[in-house]
């Protein structure tokens, strides 16, 4: 498996079926199904290898979180945080490091408990 530099990291988002990332080579958005997380994937347009999600992914909707946890092929590490929480802000850089080092082995997501209310 290829190692990826920080410059290869791309922003990712969750949807109802998987993690959506943009190809760093051509910019095309690609969906990695939750059940295929951890597997090598290629861009649907340019066919280059896609880097795995290597940064914490913000959870926008509770339903996406529920589907992720139910169907993910990888263990999911969840950071339940709030903007006003000092310890939450202190641990965020460490979680970024964990996400980068453990890409394709675990998935790190962040859930803002103030914005979403009910965790998971």
Order of alpha helices (4+ residues) and beta strands (2+ residues): beta-beta-beta-beta-alpha-beta-alpha-beta-alpha
